Amino acid sequence: MSASRPGRSGGATTVASGDALAARYEQLPGAVPAARVRAGFCYTQFTDAYQETNGLLTAERVPKAPADRVHAATMGDQATGEPPSTV
């Protein structure tokens, strides 16, 4: 996912804002238990690099989405040990 422009580019979904990026990211952890054949997920591009702008941070290491939302989505409900609910 890229927060650069809306639509699709190079097979990756793009979004128009940091909030839209957070909303899309929040869907990822909940999809893992729903798949039943996967045990986890890995977001492979933490930062933007060269021409690839699908990181969670810019090349300058500035968060593209609210960090608290990304953290909450990644961690799930730590009190119960349950993963995030599917959206």
PDB file of N, CA, C and O in Angstrom:
ATOM      1  N   MET A   1       0.848  -1.179   0.000  1.00  0.00           N
ATOM      2  CA  MET A   1       0.000   0.000   0.000  1.00  0.00           C
ATOM      3  C   MET A   1       0.885   1.230   0.000  1.00  0.00           C
ATOM      4  O   MET A   1       1.929   1.264   0.650  1.00  0.00           O
ATOM      5  N   SER A   2       0.472   2.190  -0.703  1.00  0.00           N
ATOM      6  CA  SER A   2       1.221   3.428  -0.803  1.00  0.00           C
ATOM      7  C   SER A   2       0.295   4.591  -0.482  1.00  0.00           C
ATOM      8  O   SER A   2      -0.867   4.595  -0.888  1.00  0.00           O
ATOM      9  N   ALA A   3       0.796   5.554   0.230  1.00  0.00           N
ATOM     10  CA  ALA A   3      -0.017   6.727   0.561  1.00  0.00           C
ATOM     11  C   ALA A   3       0.264   7.866  -0.398  1.00  0.00           C
ATOM     12  O   ALA A   3       0.172   9.031  -0.012  1.00  0.00           O
ATOM     13  N   SER A   4       0.603   7.556  -1.634  1.00  0.00           N
ATOM     14  CA  SER A   4       0.974   8.612  -2.563  1.00  0.00           C
ATOM     15  C   SER A   4      -0.183   9.104  -3.421  1.00  0.00           C
ATOM     16  O   SER A   4      -0.388  10.312  -3.535  1.00  0.00           O
ATOM     17  N   ARG A   5      -0.937   8.202  -4.024  1.00  0.00           N
ATOM     18  CA  ARG A   5      -2.037   8.624  -4.884  1.00  0.00           C
ATOM     19  C   ARG A   5      -3.091   7.526  -4.896  1.00  0.00           C
ATOM     20  O   ARG A   5      -2.756   6.349  -4.755  1.00  0.00           O
ATOM     21  N   PRO A   6      -4.347   7.887  -5.062  1.00  0.00           N
ATOM     22  CA  PRO A   6      -5.390   6.866  -5.059  1.00  0.00           C
ATOM     23  C   PRO A   6      -5.349   5.999  -6.309  1.00  0.00           C
ATOM     24  O   PRO A   6      -4.853   6.426  -7.352  1.00  0.00           O
ATOM     25  N   GLY A   7      -5.867   4.791  -6.202  1.00  0.00           N
ATOM     26  CA  GLY A   7      -5.942   3.883  -7.334  1.00  0.00           C
ATOM     27  C   GLY A   7      -5.028   2.700  -7.172  1.00  0.00           C
ATOM     28  O   GLY A   7      -4.749   2.267  -6.054  1.00  0.00           O
ATOM     29  N   ARG A   8      -4.556   2.169  -8.295  1.00  0.00           N
ATOM     30  CA  ARG A   8      -3.633   1.035  -8.276  1.00  0.00           C
ATOM     31  C   ARG A   8      -2.418   1.381  -9.127  1.00  0.00           C
ATOM     32  O   ARG A   8      -2.538   2.018 -10.173  1.00  0.00           O
ATOM     33  N   SER A   9      -1.259   0.957  -8.668  1.00  0.00           N
ATOM     34  CA  SER A   9      -0.038   1.234  -9.404  1.00  0.00           C
ATOM     35  C   SER A   9       0.925   0.069  -9.214  1.00  0.00           C
ATOM     36  O   SER A   9       1.271  -0.264  -8.081  1.00  0.00           O
ATOM     37  N   GLY A  10       1.358  -0.550 -10.295  1.00  0.00           N
ATOM     38  CA  GLY A  10       2.324  -1.635 -10.198  1.00  0.00           C
ATOM     39  C   GLY A  10       1.844  -2.819  -9.381  1.00  0.00           C
ATOM     40  O   GLY A  10       2.658  -3.526  -8.787  1.00  0.00           O
ATOM     41  N   GLY A  11       0.541  -3.051  -9.339  1.00  0.00           N
ATOM     42  CA  GLY A  11       0.009  -4.171  -8.570  1.00  0.00           C
ATOM     43  C   GLY A  11      -0.251  -3.852  -7.114  1.00  0.00           C
ATOM     44  O   GLY A  11      -0.845  -4.665  -6.405  1.00  0.00           O
ATOM     45  N   ALA A  12       0.174  -2.698  -6.652  1.00  0.00           N
ATOM     46  CA  ALA A  12      -0.040  -2.314  -5.256  1.00  0.00           C
ATOM     47  C   ALA A  12      -1.199  -1.321  -5.166  1.00  0.00           C
ATOM     48  O   ALA A  12      -1.378  -0.471  -6.039  1.00  0.00           O
ATOM     49  N   THR A  13      -1.966  -1.445  -4.115  1.00  0.00           N
ATOM     50  CA  THR A  13      -3.051  -0.499  -3.883  1.00  0.00           C
ATOM     51  C   THR A  13      -2.471   0.802  -3.355  1.00  0.00           C
ATOM     52  O   THR A  13      -1.579   0.778  -2.508  1.00  0.00           O
ATOM     53  N   THR A  14      -2.954   1.922  -3.833  1.00  0.00           N
ATOM     54  CA  THR A  14      -2.528   3.211  -3.312  1.00  0.00           C
ATOM     55  C   THR A  14      -3.701   3.870  -2.610  1.00  0.00           C
ATOM     56  O   THR A  14      -4.860   3.624  -2.944  1.00  0.00           O
ATOM     57  N   VAL A  15      -3.388   4.707  -1.638  1.00  0.00           N
ATOM     58  CA  VAL A  15      -4.408   5.410  -0.870  1.00  0.00           C
ATOM     59  C   VAL A  15      -4.087   6.894  -0.851  1.00  0.00           C
ATOM     60  O   VAL A  15      -2.955   7.296  -1.117  1.00  0.00           O
ATOM     61  N   ALA A  16      -5.085   7.704  -0.535  1.00  0.00           N
ATOM     62  CA  ALA A  16      -4.930   9.150  -0.640  1.00  0.00           C
ATOM     63  C   ALA A  16      -4.439   9.823   0.636  1.00  0.00           C
ATOM     64  O   ALA A  16      -4.019  10.979   0.591  1.00  0.00           O
ATOM     65  N   SER A  17      -4.482   9.127   1.774  1.00  0.00           N
ATOM     66  CA  SER A  17      -4.114   9.802   3.028  1.00  0.00           C
ATOM     67  C   SER A  17      -3.562   8.806   4.041  1.00  0.00           C
ATOM     68  O   SER A  17      -3.663   7.590   3.874  1.00  0.00           O
ATOM     69  N   GLY A  18      -2.979   9.359   5.090  1.00  0.00           N
ATOM     70  CA  GLY A  18      -2.480   8.531   6.177  1.00  0.00           C
ATOM     71  C   GLY A  18      -3.593   7.774   6.882  1.00  0.00           C
ATOM     72  O   GLY A  18      -3.405   6.624   7.278  1.00  0.00           O
ATOM     73  N   ASP A  19      -4.743   8.401   7.043  1.00  0.00           N
ATOM     74  CA  ASP A  19      -5.875   7.716   7.671  1.00  0.00           C
ATOM     75  C   ASP A  19      -6.360   6.563   6.804  1.00  0.00           C
ATOM     76  O   ASP A  19      -6.720   5.505   7.322  1.00  0.00           O
ATOM     77  N   ALA A  20      -6.372   6.759   5.489  1.00  0.00           N
ATOM     78  CA  ALA A  20      -6.775   5.680   4.583  1.00  0.00           C
ATOM     79  C   ALA A  20      -5.764   4.535   4.634  1.00  0.00           C
ATOM     80  O   ALA A  20      -6.148   3.367   4.581  1.00  0.00           O
ATOM     81  N   LEU A  21      -4.475   4.864   4.737  1.00  0.00           N
ATOM     82  CA  LEU A  21      -3.443   3.840   4.868  1.00  0.00           C
ATOM     83  C   LEU A  21      -3.645   3.060   6.162  1.00  0.00           C
ATOM     84  O   LEU A  21      -3.575   1.831   6.164  1.00  0.00           O
ATOM     85  N   ALA A  22      -3.896   3.771   7.267  1.00  0.00           N
ATOM     86  CA  ALA A  22      -4.131   3.102   8.547  1.00  0.00           C
ATOM     87  C   ALA A  22      -5.348   2.188   8.469  1.00  0.00           C
ATOM     88  O   ALA A  22      -5.320   1.071   8.985  1.00  0.00           O
ATOM     89  N   ALA A  23      -6.405   2.651   7.832  1.00  0.00           N
ATOM     90  CA  ALA A  23      -7.618   1.834   7.711  1.00  0.00           C
ATOM     91  C   ALA A  23      -7.333   0.549   6.936  1.00  0.00           C
ATOM     92  O   ALA A  23      -7.810  -0.518   7.323  1.00  0.00           O
ATOM     93  N   ARG A  24      -6.571   0.631   5.857  1.00  0.00           N
ATOM     94  CA  ARG A  24      -6.220  -0.564   5.087  1.00  0.00           C
ATOM     95  C   ARG A  24      -5.320  -1.483   5.899  1.00  0.00           C
ATOM     96  O   ARG A  24      -5.506  -2.700   5.889  1.00  0.00           O
ATOM     97  N   TYR A  25      -4.336  -0.908   6.610  1.00  0.00           N
ATOM     98  CA  TYR A  25      -3.418  -1.711   7.423  1.00  0.00           C
ATOM     99  C   TYR A  25      -4.174  -2.427   8.539  1.00  0.00           C
ATOM    100  O   TYR A  25      -3.861  -3.571   8.868  1.00  0.00           O
ATOM    101  N   GLU A  26      -5.159  -1.763   9.114  1.00  0.00           N
ATOM    102  CA  GLU A  26      -5.921  -2.361  10.210  1.00  0.00           C
ATOM    103  C   GLU A  26      -6.652  -3.634   9.769  1.00  0.00           C
ATOM    104  O   GLU A  26      -7.004  -4.463  10.608  1.00  0.00           O
ATOM    105  N   GLN A  27      -6.880  -3.793   8.487  1.00  0.00           N
ATOM    106  CA  GLN A  27      -7.545  -4.991   7.976  1.00  0.00           C
ATOM    107  C   GLN A  27      -6.601  -6.199   7.900  1.00  0.00           C
ATOM    108  O   GLN A  27      -7.062  -7.341   7.926  1.00  0.00           O
ATOM    109  N   LEU A  28      -5.300  -5.963   7.806  1.00  0.00           N
ATOM    110  CA  LEU A  28      -4.353  -7.058   7.592  1.00  0.00           C
ATOM    111  C   LEU A  28      -4.295  -8.071   8.734  1.00  0.00           C
ATOM    112  O   LEU A  28      -4.465  -9.262   8.474  1.00  0.00           O
ATOM    113  N   PRO A  29      -4.064  -7.663   9.987  1.00  0.00           N
ATOM    114  CA  PRO A  29      -3.940  -8.667  11.049  1.00  0.00           C
ATOM    115  C   PRO A  29      -5.198  -9.509  11.242  1.00  0.00           C
ATOM    116  O   PRO A  29      -5.098 -10.693  11.562  1.00  0.00           O
ATOM    117  N   GLY A  30      -6.361  -8.931  11.058  1.00  0.00           N
ATOM    118  CA  GLY A  30      -7.599  -9.685  11.211  1.00  0.00           C
ATOM    119  C   GLY A  30      -7.798 -10.718  10.119  1.00  0.00           C
ATOM    120  O   GLY A  30      -8.534 -11.686  10.308  1.00  0.00           O
ATOM    121  N   ALA A  31      -7.152 -10.525   8.983  1.00  0.00           N
ATOM    122  CA  ALA A  31      -7.276 -11.480   7.879  1.00  0.00           C
ATOM    123  C   ALA A  31      -6.483 -12.754   8.147  1.00  0.00           C
ATOM    124  O   ALA A  31      -6.787 -13.794   7.562  1.00  0.00           O
ATOM    125  N   VAL A  32      -5.478 -12.702   9.014  1.00  0.00           N
ATOM    126  CA  VAL A  32      -4.635 -13.870   9.269  1.00  0.00           C
ATOM    127  C   VAL A  32      -5.440 -15.010   9.900  1.00  0.00           C
ATOM    128  O   VAL A  32      -5.422 -16.114   9.357  1.00  0.00           O
ATOM    129  N   PRO A  33      -6.152 -14.798  11.029  1.00  0.00           N
ATOM    130  CA  PRO A  33      -6.913 -15.916  11.579  1.00  0.00           C
ATOM    131  C   PRO A  33      -8.050 -16.359  10.660  1.00  0.00           C
ATOM    132  O   PRO A  33      -8.436 -17.528  10.676  1.00  0.00           O
ATOM    133  N   ALA A  34      -8.582 -15.450   9.872  1.00  0.00           N
ATOM    134  CA  ALA A  34      -9.665 -15.798   8.957  1.00  0.00           C
ATOM    135  C   ALA A  34      -9.173 -16.744   7.861  1.00  0.00           C
ATOM    136  O   ALA A  34      -9.960 -17.528   7.331  1.00  0.00           O
ATOM    137  N   ALA A  35      -7.894 -16.685   7.514  1.00  0.00           N
ATOM    138  CA  ALA A  35      -7.343 -17.541   6.463  1.00  0.00           C
ATOM    139  C   ALA A  35      -7.182 -18.985   6.922  1.00  0.00           C
ATOM    140  O   ALA A  35      -7.220 -19.895   6.093  1.00  0.00           O
ATOM    141  N   ARG A  36      -7.006 -19.216   8.195  1.00  0.00           N
ATOM    142  CA  ARG A  36      -6.886 -20.541   8.833  1.00  0.00           C
ATOM    143  C   ARG A  36      -5.663 -21.345   8.398  1.00  0.00           C
ATOM    144  O   ARG A  36      -5.366 -22.367   9.016  1.00  0.00           O
ATOM    145  N   VAL A  37      -4.960 -20.932   7.382  1.00  0.00           N
ATOM    146  CA  VAL A  37      -3.756 -21.655   6.961  1.00  0.00           C
ATOM    147  C   VAL A  37      -2.502 -20.825   7.184  1.00  0.00           C
ATOM    148  O   VAL A  37      -1.402 -21.246   6.827  1.00  0.00           O
ATOM    149  N   ARG A  38      -2.665 -19.659   7.767  1.00  0.00           N
ATOM    150  CA  ARG A  38      -1.525 -18.778   8.038  1.00  0.00           C
ATOM    151  C   ARG A  38      -1.445 -18.514   9.530  1.00  0.00           C
ATOM    152  O   ARG A  38      -2.457 -18.494  10.231  1.00  0.00           O
ATOM    153  N   ALA A  39      -0.227 -18.314   9.999  1.00  0.00           N
ATOM    154  CA  ALA A  39      -0.030 -18.061  11.413  1.00  0.00           C
ATOM    155  C   ALA A  39       0.355 -16.620  11.696  1.00  0.00           C
ATOM    156  O   ALA A  39       0.372 -16.215  12.858  1.00  0.00           O
ATOM    157  N   GLY A  40       0.663 -15.838  10.683  1.00  0.00           N
ATOM    158  CA  GLY A  40       1.076 -14.469  10.904  1.00  0.00           C
ATOM    159  C   GLY A  40       1.218 -13.732   9.593  1.00  0.00           C
ATOM    160  O   GLY A  40       0.901 -14.265   8.530  1.00  0.00           O
ATOM    161  N   PHE A  41       1.696 -12.501   9.674  1.00  0.00           N
ATOM    162  CA  PHE A  41       1.933 -11.735   8.469  1.00  0.00           C
ATOM    163  C   PHE A  41       3.184 -10.899   8.666  1.00  0.00           C
ATOM    164  O   PHE A  41       3.592 -10.631   9.796  1.00  0.00           O
ATOM    165  N   CYS A  42       3.780 -10.496   7.575  1.00  0.00           N
ATOM    166  CA  CYS A  42       4.974  -9.666   7.607  1.00  0.00           C
ATOM    167  C   CYS A  42       4.787  -8.532   6.613  1.00  0.00           C
ATOM    168  O   CYS A  42       4.575  -8.772   5.425  1.00  0.00           O
ATOM    169  N   TYR A  43       4.862  -7.317   7.087  1.00  0.00           N
ATOM    170  CA  TYR A  43       4.804  -6.161   6.201  1.00  0.00           C
ATOM    171  C   TYR A  43       6.231  -5.917   5.746  1.00  0.00           C
ATOM    172  O   TYR A  43       7.052  -5.428   6.523  1.00  0.00           O
ATOM    173  N   THR A  44       6.538  -6.247   4.509  1.00  0.00           N
ATOM    174  CA  THR A  44       7.932  -6.366   4.076  1.00  0.00           C
ATOM    175  C   THR A  44       8.658  -5.062   3.792  1.00  0.00           C
ATOM    176  O   THR A  44       9.887  -5.051   3.727  1.00  0.00           O
ATOM    177  N   GLN A  45       7.944  -3.981   3.624  1.00  0.00           N
ATOM    178  CA  GLN A  45       8.648  -2.736   3.349  1.00  0.00           C
ATOM    179  C   GLN A  45       8.283  -1.704   4.397  1.00  0.00           C
ATOM    180  O   GLN A  45       7.276  -1.006   4.281  1.00  0.00           O
ATOM    181  N   PHE A  46       9.119  -1.620   5.422  1.00  0.00           N
ATOM    182  CA  PHE A  46       8.855  -0.723   6.536  1.00  0.00           C
ATOM    183  C   PHE A  46       8.980   0.738   6.113  1.00  0.00           C
ATOM    184  O   PHE A  46       8.201   1.584   6.552  1.00  0.00           O
ATOM    185  N   THR A  47       9.960   1.032   5.261  1.00  0.00           N
ATOM    186  CA  THR A  47      10.150   2.406   4.790  1.00  0.00           C
ATOM    187  C   THR A  47      10.140   2.447   3.258  1.00  0.00           C
ATOM    188  O   THR A  47      10.394   1.444   2.592  1.00  0.00           O
ATOM    189  N   ASP A  48       9.843   3.618   2.727  1.00  0.00           N
ATOM    190  CA  ASP A  48       9.966   3.824   1.292  1.00  0.00           C
ATOM    191  C   ASP A  48      11.433   3.703   0.907  1.00  0.00           C
ATOM    192  O   ASP A  48      12.318   4.028   1.698  1.00  0.00           O
ATOM    193  N   ALA A  49      11.687   3.237  -0.303  1.00  0.00           N
ATOM    194  CA  ALA A  49      13.057   3.115  -0.789  1.00  0.00           C
ATOM    195  C   ALA A  49      13.075   3.385  -2.293  1.00  0.00           C
ATOM    196  O   ALA A  49      12.360   2.733  -3.053  1.00  0.00           O
ATOM    197  N   TYR A  50      13.880   4.334  -2.710  1.00  0.00           N
ATOM    198  CA  TYR A  50      14.028   4.671  -4.119  1.00  0.00           C
ATOM    199  C   TYR A  50      12.669   4.898  -4.766  1.00  0.00           C
ATOM    200  O   TYR A  50      11.920   5.768  -4.322  1.00  0.00           O
ATOM    201  N   GLN A  51      12.333   4.141  -5.801  1.00  0.00           N
ATOM    202  CA  GLN A  51      11.070   4.369  -6.494  1.00  0.00           C
ATOM    203  C   GLN A  51       9.901   3.654  -5.819  1.00  0.00           C
ATOM    204  O   GLN A  51       8.755   3.873  -6.211  1.00  0.00           O
ATOM    205  N   GLU A  52      10.144   2.819  -4.832  1.00  0.00           N
ATOM    206  CA  GLU A  52       9.072   2.089  -4.164  1.00  0.00           C
ATOM    207  C   GLU A  52       8.564   2.910  -2.976  1.00  0.00           C
ATOM    208  O   GLU A  52       9.320   3.237  -2.061  1.00  0.00           O
ATOM    209  N   THR A  53       7.277   3.233  -3.008  1.00  0.00           N
ATOM    210  CA  THR A  53       6.707   4.082  -1.961  1.00  0.00           C
ATOM    211  C   THR A  53       5.632   3.351  -1.178  1.00  0.00           C
ATOM    212  O   THR A  53       4.616   3.943  -0.814  1.00  0.00           O
ATOM    213  N   ASN A  54       5.848   2.059  -0.916  1.00  0.00           N
ATOM    214  CA  ASN A  54       4.845   1.282  -0.196  1.00  0.00           C
ATOM    215  C   ASN A  54       5.214   0.996   1.247  1.00  0.00           C
ATOM    216  O   ASN A  54       4.716   0.038   1.838  1.00  0.00           O
ATOM    217  N   GLY A  55       6.083   1.816   1.818  1.00  0.00           N
ATOM    218  CA  GLY A  55       6.451   1.636   3.213  1.00  0.00           C
ATOM    219  C   GLY A  55       5.451   2.275   4.162  1.00  0.00           C
ATOM    220  O   GLY A  55       4.609   3.075   3.754  1.00  0.00           O
ATOM    221  N   LEU A  56       5.557   1.909   5.434  1.00  0.00           N
ATOM    222  CA  LEU A  56       4.750   2.546   6.470  1.00  0.00           C
ATOM    223  C   LEU A  56       5.348   3.890   6.866  1.00  0.00           C
ATOM    224  O   LEU A  56       4.664   4.744   7.431  1.00  0.00           O
ATOM    225  N   LEU A  57       6.639   4.068   6.562  1.00  0.00           N
ATOM    226  CA  LEU A  57       7.339   5.333   6.811  1.00  0.00           C
ATOM    227  C   LEU A  57       7.872   5.861   5.487  1.00  0.00           C
ATOM    228  O   LEU A  57       8.107   5.091   4.557  1.00  0.00           O
ATOM    229  N   THR A  58       8.061   7.165   5.403  1.00  0.00           N
ATOM    230  CA  THR A  58       8.706   7.736   4.226  1.00  0.00           C
ATOM    231  C   THR A  58      10.191   7.374   4.254  1.00  0.00           C
ATOM    232  O   THR A  58      10.667   6.812   5.241  1.00  0.00           O
ATOM    233  N   ALA A  59      10.915   7.683   3.204  1.00  0.00           N
ATOM    234  CA  ALA A  59      12.358   7.441   3.169  1.00  0.00           C
ATOM    235  C   ALA A  59      13.070   8.220   4.271  1.00  0.00           C
ATOM    236  O   ALA A  59      14.147   7.825   4.717  1.00  0.00           O
ATOM    237  N   GLU A  60      12.476   9.315   4.705  1.00  0.00           N
ATOM    238  CA  GLU A  60      13.043  10.137   5.787  1.00  0.00           C
ATOM    239  C   GLU A  60      12.623   9.624   7.162  1.00  0.00           C
ATOM    240  O   GLU A  60      12.924  10.251   8.178  1.00  0.00           O
ATOM    241  N   ARG A  61      11.929   8.487   7.199  1.00  0.00           N
ATOM    242  CA  ARG A  61      11.472   7.817   8.430  1.00  0.00           C
ATOM    243  C   ARG A  61      10.358   8.563   9.147  1.00  0.00           C
ATOM    244  O   ARG A  61      10.254   8.517  10.373  1.00  0.00           O
ATOM    245  N   VAL A  62       9.529   9.250   8.373  1.00  0.00           N
ATOM    246  CA  VAL A  62       8.353   9.939   8.909  1.00  0.00           C
ATOM    247  C   VAL A  62       7.147   9.013   8.718  1.00  0.00           C
ATOM    248  O   VAL A  62       6.895   8.564   7.599  1.00  0.00           O
ATOM    249  N   PRO A  63       6.395   8.718   9.788  1.00  0.00           N
ATOM    250  CA  PRO A  63       5.240   7.836   9.638  1.00  0.00           C
ATOM    251  C   PRO A  63       4.216   8.402   8.656  1.00  0.00           C
ATOM    252  O   PRO A  63       3.906   9.593   8.686  1.00  0.00           O
ATOM    253  N   LYS A  64       3.692   7.530   7.779  1.00  0.00           N
ATOM    254  CA  LYS A  64       2.665   7.934   6.824  1.00  0.00           C
ATOM    255  C   LYS A  64       1.268   7.806   7.422  1.00  0.00           C
ATOM    256  O   LYS A  64       0.334   8.469   6.972  1.00  0.00           O
ATOM    257  N   ALA A  65       1.129   6.972   8.412  1.00  0.00           N
ATOM    258  CA  ALA A  65      -0.158   6.738   9.070  1.00  0.00           C
ATOM    259  C   ALA A  65       0.031   6.953  10.560  1.00  0.00           C
ATOM    260  O   ALA A  65       1.155   6.867  11.052  1.00  0.00           O
ATOM    261  N   PRO A  66      -1.043   7.231  11.290  1.00  0.00           N
ATOM    262  CA  PRO A  66      -0.915   7.401  12.738  1.00  0.00           C
ATOM    263  C   PRO A  66      -0.285   6.158  13.377  1.00  0.00           C
ATOM    264  O   PRO A  66      -0.832   5.060  13.283  1.00  0.00           O
ATOM    265  N   ALA A  67       0.857   6.342  14.022  1.00  0.00           N
ATOM    266  CA  ALA A  67       1.605   5.217  14.596  1.00  0.00           C
ATOM    267  C   ALA A  67       0.789   4.463  15.639  1.00  0.00           C
ATOM    268  O   ALA A  67       0.922   3.245  15.759  1.00  0.00           O
ATOM    269  N   ASP A  68      -0.051   5.165  16.394  1.00  0.00           N
ATOM    270  CA  ASP A  68      -0.843   4.476  17.413  1.00  0.00           C
ATOM    271  C   ASP A  68      -1.835   3.501  16.787  1.00  0.00           C
ATOM    272  O   ASP A  68      -2.107   2.447  17.361  1.00  0.00           O
ATOM    273  N   ARG A  69      -2.373   3.838  15.625  1.00  0.00           N
ATOM    274  CA  ARG A  69      -3.311   2.937  14.942  1.00  0.00           C
ATOM    275  C   ARG A  69      -2.589   1.724  14.363  1.00  0.00           C
ATOM    276  O   ARG A  69      -3.100   0.607  14.439  1.00  0.00           O
ATOM    277  N   VAL A  70      -1.403   1.936  13.784  1.00  0.00           N
ATOM    278  CA  VAL A  70      -0.630   0.828  13.246  1.00  0.00           C
ATOM    279  C   VAL A  70      -0.214  -0.111  14.383  1.00  0.00           C
ATOM    280  O   VAL A  70      -0.291  -1.332  14.246  1.00  0.00           O
ATOM    281  N   HIS A  71       0.222   0.460  15.488  1.00  0.00           N
ATOM    282  CA  HIS A  71       0.622  -0.343  16.647  1.00  0.00           C
ATOM    283  C   HIS A  71      -0.551  -1.162  17.186  1.00  0.00           C
ATOM    284  O   HIS A  71      -0.410  -2.360  17.433  1.00  0.00           O
ATOM    285  N   ALA A  72      -1.694  -0.527  17.365  1.00  0.00           N
ATOM    286  CA  ALA A  72      -2.862  -1.227  17.894  1.00  0.00           C
ATOM    287  C   ALA A  72      -3.298  -2.357  16.954  1.00  0.00           C
ATOM    288  O   ALA A  72      -3.655  -3.441  17.416  1.00  0.00           O
ATOM    289  N   ALA A  73      -3.270  -2.114  15.660  1.00  0.00           N
ATOM    290  CA  ALA A  73      -3.662  -3.146  14.702  1.00  0.00           C
ATOM    291  C   ALA A  73      -2.684  -4.317  14.729  1.00  0.00           C
ATOM    292  O   ALA A  73      -3.098  -5.472  14.640  1.00  0.00           O
ATOM    293  N   THR A  74      -1.409  -4.029  14.849  1.00  0.00           N
ATOM    294  CA  THR A  74      -0.394  -5.071  14.859  1.00  0.00           C
ATOM    295  C   THR A  74      -0.457  -5.907  16.133  1.00  0.00           C
ATOM    296  O   THR A  74      -0.318  -7.129  16.085  1.00  0.00           O
ATOM    297  N   MET A  75      -0.662  -5.255  17.259  1.00  0.00           N
ATOM    298  CA  MET A  75      -0.632  -5.946  18.549  1.00  0.00           C
ATOM    299  C   MET A  75      -1.924  -6.666  18.896  1.00  0.00           C
ATOM    300  O   MET A  75      -1.898  -7.617  19.677  1.00  0.00           O
ATOM    301  N   GLY A  76      -3.051  -6.244  18.341  1.00  0.00           N
ATOM    302  CA  GLY A  76      -4.321  -6.862  18.700  1.00  0.00           C
ATOM    303  C   GLY A  76      -4.700  -6.506  20.125  1.00  0.00           C
ATOM    304  O   GLY A  76      -4.209  -5.521  20.675  1.00  0.00           O
ATOM    305  N   ASP A  77      -5.558  -7.293  20.713  1.00  0.00           N
ATOM    306  CA  ASP A  77      -6.005  -7.052  22.084  1.00  0.00           C
ATOM    307  C   ASP A  77      -5.088  -7.809  23.037  1.00  0.00           C
ATOM    308  O   ASP A  77      -5.284  -9.000  23.275  1.00  0.00           O
ATOM    309  N   GLN A  78      -4.102  -7.130  23.574  1.00  0.00           N
ATOM    310  CA  GLN A  78      -3.121  -7.770  24.443  1.00  0.00           C
ATOM    311  C   GLN A  78      -3.726  -8.258  25.759  1.00  0.00           C
ATOM    312  O   GLN A  78      -3.184  -9.166  26.390  1.00  0.00           O
ATOM    313  N   ALA A  79      -4.840  -7.665  26.175  1.00  0.00           N
ATOM    314  CA  ALA A  79      -5.465  -8.081  27.432  1.00  0.00           C
ATOM    315  C   ALA A  79      -6.040  -9.493  27.324  1.00  0.00           C
ATOM    316  O   ALA A  79      -5.991 -10.256  28.288  1.00  0.00           O
ATOM    317  N   THR A  80      -6.582  -9.842  26.161  1.00  0.00           N
ATOM    318  CA  THR A  80      -7.209 -11.153  25.999  1.00  0.00           C
ATOM    319  C   THR A  80      -6.374 -12.103  25.162  1.00  0.00           C
ATOM    320  O   THR A  80      -6.652 -13.301  25.111  1.00  0.00           O
ATOM    321  N   GLY A  81      -5.356 -11.574  24.509  1.00  0.00           N
ATOM    322  CA  GLY A  81      -4.545 -12.399  23.630  1.00  0.00           C
ATOM    323  C   GLY A  81      -5.207 -12.659  22.283  1.00  0.00           C
ATOM    324  O   GLY A  81      -4.702 -13.443  21.480  1.00  0.00           O
ATOM    325  N   GLU A  82      -6.338 -12.001  22.034  1.00  0.00           N
ATOM    326  CA  GLU A  82      -7.064 -12.197  20.788  1.00  0.00           C
ATOM    327  C   GLU A  82      -6.488 -11.305  19.694  1.00  0.00           C
ATOM    328  O   GLU A  82      -6.083 -10.175  19.968  1.00  0.00           O
ATOM    329  N   PRO A  83      -6.447 -11.797  18.464  1.00  0.00           N
ATOM    330  CA  PRO A  83      -6.017 -10.949  17.355  1.00  0.00           C
ATOM    331  C   PRO A  83      -7.087  -9.919  17.074  1.00  0.00           C
ATOM    332  O   PRO A  83      -8.215 -10.061  17.546  1.00  0.00           O
ATOM    333  N   PRO A  84      -6.762  -8.879  16.311  1.00  0.00           N
ATOM    334  CA  PRO A  84      -7.760  -7.889  15.945  1.00  0.00           C
ATOM    335  C   PRO A  84      -8.914  -8.543  15.208  1.00  0.00           C
ATOM    336  O   PRO A  84      -8.737  -9.553  14.527  1.00  0.00           O
ATOM    337  N   SER A  85     -10.081  -7.969  15.346  1.00  0.00           N
ATOM    338  CA  SER A  85     -11.231  -8.518  14.641  1.00  0.00           C
ATOM    339  C   SER A  85     -11.116  -8.199  13.156  1.00  0.00           C
ATOM    340  O   SER A  85     -10.470  -7.225  12.768  1.00  0.00           O
ATOM    341  N   THR A  86     -11.740  -9.017  12.342  1.00  0.00           N
ATOM    342  CA  THR A  86     -11.718  -8.756  10.905  1.00  0.00           C
ATOM    343  C   THR A  86     -12.650  -7.608  10.603  1.00  0.00           C
ATOM    344  O   THR A  86     -13.668  -7.430  11.273  1.00  0.00           O
ATOM    345  N   VAL A  87     -12.306  -6.830   9.597  1.00  0.00           N
ATOM    346  CA  VAL A  87     -13.099  -5.663   9.215  1.00  0.00           C
ATOM    347  C   VAL A  87     -13.929  -5.988   8.020  1.00  0.00           C
ATOM    348  O   VAL A  87     -14.675  -5.136   7.536  1.00  0.00           O
TER     349      VAL A  87
END
